[in-house]
């Protein structure tokens, strides 16, 4: 189901997985010259992003996605570059980066929702059970924002756990992966948590985005992301969600 604010959205689901998209808009903001991931300022200083400032920001984060983003950004027209930065500053778009999904382990899930003609919000879930003795399950749940086809923010939680044996906690582990080249916000994740009980395991984290320009607003945006899986004799399923607090 796609939120009404995304009436022009398109959904593409691979394999037999079932997905429910819950997407909604959010506000504006950001400043250039900030670190890509866990580093955040205490207060936003600039009013808006600028083309020169953003290019300087990308050079500062060259090894963290800045190189490829810079190359793609330079291919945009001058008008597109200005609009690109306005989209980065739009708080409503980052708030719209949320989703709820479910499906079967072993089937890839890929959903593309068009926020508007320039911005796409993309959800991917990959999952597999290894052929090792413990039949270890690994699931990756990713939600991304793309502007003019350029990925600006990607938030991922990965969960792994044993589906065989008598390990009390299923040896569950969780990790997070972040790519952020949106200079309007500095994003960081909490320490990921992994919990297993019976046949069910889940991995989760909390994302905090701190505004770096006044256009984005003054308040932080906090998101909860969780991927959960149940592997039993009768089924192998997963469900995940990325939600705003």
KOLNUTOR-929662 format. One record per residue (C-alpha): residue number from 1; residue in one letter; x negated, y, z negated. Coordinates in steps of 0.25 Angstrom, whole numbers. Example, Ala and Ser with C-alpha at 12.3 -4.5 7.8 and 13.67 -1.06 7.14 Angstrom:
BEGIN
SITE   k r     x     y     z
SITE   1 A   -49   -18   -31
SITE   2 S   -55    -4   -29
% end
This chain:
BEGIN
SITE   k r     x     y     z
SITE   1 X     0     0     0
SITE   2 X    -6    13     4
SITE   3 X    -3    26    -4
SITE   4 X     7    36     3
SITE   5 X    -5    46     4
SITE   6 X   -11    36    14
SITE   7 X     0    35    23
SITE   8 X    -9    34    35
SITE   9 X   -18    23    29
SITE  10 X   -22    11    36
SITE  11 X   -24    -3    29
SITE  12 X   -33   -14    34
SITE  13 X   -33   -27    26
SITE  14 X   -42   -38    30
SITE  15 X   -39   -53    27
SITE  16 X   -27   -57    19
SITE  17 X   -30   -47     7
SITE  18 X   -19   -39     2
SITE  19 X   -22   -24    -1
SITE  20 X   -14   -13    -8
SITE  21 X   -20     1    -6
SITE  22 X   -16    12   -15
SITE  23 X   -22    25   -10
SITE  24 X   -20    39   -14
SITE  25 X   -27    52   -12
SITE  26 X   -35    61   -22
SITE  27 X   -41    76   -22
SITE  28 X   -54    83   -18
SITE  29 X   -69    86   -21
SITE  30 X   -84    85   -21
SITE  31 X   -98    91   -20
SITE  32 X  -111    87   -12
SITE  33 X  -124    82   -17
SITE  34 X  -119    72   -27
SITE  35 X  -124    58   -29
SITE  36 X  -116    47   -22
SITE  37 X  -112    38   -34
SITE  38 X  -113    38   -49
SITE  39 X  -118    53   -50
SITE  40 X  -108    63   -54
SITE  41 X  -108    78   -57
SITE  42 X  -100    83   -69
SITE  43 X   -93    94   -61
SITE  44 X   -90    97   -46
SITE  45 X   -98   110   -41
SITE  46 X   -95   112   -27
SITE  47 X   -81   115   -21
SITE  48 X   -82   106    -9
SITE  49 X   -92    97    -1
SITE  50 X  -100   103    10
SITE  51 X  -106    97    23
SITE  52 X  -120   101    19
SITE  53 X  -118    97     4
SITE  54 X  -112    83     8
SITE  55 X  -124    80    18
SITE  56 X  -133    83     6
SITE  57 X  -126    74    -3
SITE  58 X  -127    63     7
SITE  59 X  -142    65     8
SITE  60 X  -143    64    -7
SITE  61 X  -135    51    -7
SITE  62 X  -142    45     6
SITE  63 X  -144    31     1
SITE  64 X  -130    30    -5
SITE  65 X  -122    32     7
SITE  66 X  -127    46    11
SITE  67 X  -135    42    23
SITE  68 X  -123    35    31
SITE  69 X  -113    45    26
SITE  70 X  -122    57    31
SITE  71 X  -123    50    45
SITE  72 X  -108    48    46
SITE  73 X  -105    62    40
SITE  74 X  -114    69    50
SITE  75 X  -106    62    62
SITE  76 X   -93    69    57
SITE  77 X   -89    82    64
SITE  78 X   -91    95    55
SITE  79 X   -76    96    53
SITE  80 X   -76    81    49
SITE  81 X   -87    83    39
SITE  82 X   -79    94    32
SITE  83 X   -67    86    31
SITE  84 X   -75    74    26
SITE  85 X   -80    82    14
SITE  86 X   -66    87    12
SITE  87 X   -62    72    11
SITE  88 X   -73    69     1
SITE  89 X   -68    81    -8
SITE  90 X   -54    76    -8
SITE  91 X   -51    70   -21
SITE  92 X   -38    64   -16
SITE  93 X   -45    55    -6
SITE  94 X   -54    49   -17
SITE  95 X   -42    47   -26
SITE  96 X   -36    39   -14
SITE  97 X   -48    30   -14
SITE  98 X   -40    19   -22
SITE  99 X   -34     5   -19
SITE 100 X   -28    -7   -24
SITE 101 X   -31   -20   -17
SITE 102 X   -29   -35   -18
SITE 103 X   -32   -47   -10
SITE 104 X   -38   -61    -9
SITE 105 X   -53   -64   -12
SITE 106 X   -60   -67     1
SITE 107 X   -52   -58     9
SITE 108 X   -58   -44    13
SITE 109 X   -49   -32    11
SITE 110 X   -51   -19    19
SITE 111 X   -41    -7    18
SITE 112 X   -42     6    25
SITE 113 X   -33    17    20
SITE 114 X   -33    31    28
SITE 115 X   -32    42    18
SITE 116 X   -31    52    29
SITE 117 X   -37    52    44
SITE 118 X   -51    54    38
SITE 119 X   -52    46    25
SITE 120 X   -50    31    23
SITE 121 X   -50    24    10
SITE 122 X   -55     9    12
SITE 123 X   -54    -3     3
SITE 124 X   -62   -16     4
SITE 125 X   -62   -28    -4
SITE 126 X   -71   -40    -1
SITE 127 X   -71   -53    -9
SITE 128 X   -77   -66    -9
SITE 129 X   -80   -79   -17
SITE 130 X   -94   -84   -16
SITE 131 X   -97   -99   -14
SITE 132 X  -106   -99   -27
SITE 133 X  -103  -108   -39
SITE 134 X   -96   -97   -46
SITE 135 X   -88   -94   -34
SITE 136 X   -91   -79   -36
SITE 137 X   -81   -69   -31
SITE 138 X   -85   -55   -27
SITE 139 X   -76   -44   -23
SITE 140 X   -79   -30   -18
SITE 141 X   -68   -19   -19
SITE 142 X   -71    -6   -12
SITE 143 X   -64     7    -9
SITE 144 X   -69    17     0
SITE 145 X   -66    31     6
SITE 146 X   -70    34    20
SITE 147 X   -70    48    27
SITE 148 X   -71    48    42
SITE 149 X   -76    34    41
SITE 150 X   -87    38    31
SITE 151 X   -86    30    18
SITE 152 X   -88    41     6
SITE 153 X   -84    33    -6
SITE 154 X   -84    18    -9
SITE 155 X   -81    11   -22
SITE 156 X   -83    -4   -24
SITE 157 X   -81   -14   -35
SITE 158 X   -87   -28   -34
SITE 159 X   -83   -39   -42
SITE 160 X   -89   -53   -43
SITE 161 X   -85   -65   -52
SITE 162 X   -85   -80   -53
SITE 163 X   -73   -87   -49
SITE 164 X   -78  -101   -54
SITE 165 X   -84  -106   -67
SITE 166 X   -81  -103   -81
SITE 167 X   -88   -90   -83
SITE 168 X   -80   -82   -93
SITE 169 X   -81   -69   -86
SITE 170 X   -83   -75   -72
SITE 171 X   -96   -67   -71
SITE 172 X   -88   -55   -66
SITE 173 X   -97   -43   -61
SITE 174 X   -92   -30   -55
SITE 175 X  -100   -19   -48
SITE 176 X   -97    -6   -41
SITE 177 X  -102     0   -28
SITE 178 X  -100    15   -24
SITE 179 X  -103    23   -12
SITE 180 X  -100    38   -13
SITE 181 X  -104    48    -3
SITE 182 X   -92    58    -7
SITE 183 X  -100    70   -12
SITE 184 X   -87    75   -18
SITE 185 X   -87    65   -29
SITE 186 X   -98    57   -38
SITE 187 X   -93    43   -40
SITE 188 X   -97    33   -51
SITE 189 X   -92    20   -56
SITE 190 X   -91    14   -70
SITE 191 X   -98     1   -73
SITE 192 X   -91   -10   -66
SITE 193 X   -83   -20   -74
SITE 194 X   -81   -34   -71
SITE 195 X   -70   -43   -79
SITE 196 X   -66   -57   -77
SITE 197 X   -55   -64   -84
SITE 198 X   -50   -78   -80
SITE 199 X   -49   -78   -64
SITE 200 X   -49   -63   -63
SITE 201 X   -61   -54   -62
SITE 202 X   -62   -39   -59
SITE 203 X   -72   -28   -57
SITE 204 X   -70   -13   -59
SITE 205 X   -76     1   -61
SITE 206 X   -72    15   -63
SITE 207 X   -76    25   -52
SITE 208 X   -77    40   -56
SITE 209 X   -78    51   -46
SITE 210 X   -83    65   -50
SITE 211 X   -80    77   -41
SITE 212 X   -92    84   -35
SITE 213 X   -85    95   -29
SITE 214 X   -73   104   -34
SITE 215 X   -64   100   -22
SITE 216 X   -63    86   -27
SITE 217 X   -58    91   -40
SITE 218 X   -63    91   -54
SITE 219 X   -59    77   -60
SITE 220 X   -66    64   -58
SITE 221 X   -59    53   -51
SITE 222 X   -59    39   -58
SITE 223 X   -56    26   -51
SITE 224 X   -54    12   -56
SITE 225 X   -59     1   -46
SITE 226 X   -56   -14   -49
SITE 227 X   -57   -27   -41
SITE 228 X   -51   -40   -47
SITE 229 X   -51   -54   -43
SITE 230 X   -44   -67   -47
SITE 231 X   -49   -80   -41
SITE 232 X   -41   -92   -45
SITE 233 X   -38  -106   -39
SITE 234 X   -25  -100   -33
SITE 235 X   -31   -87   -28
SITE 236 X   -42   -77   -26
SITE 237 X   -37   -63   -26
SITE 238 X   -42   -49   -29
SITE 239 X   -36   -35   -32
SITE 240 X   -43   -22   -33
SITE 241 X   -40    -7   -36
SITE 242 X   -47     7   -36
SITE 243 X   -38    17   -43
SITE 244 X   -39    31   -48
SITE 245 X   -37    34   -63
% end
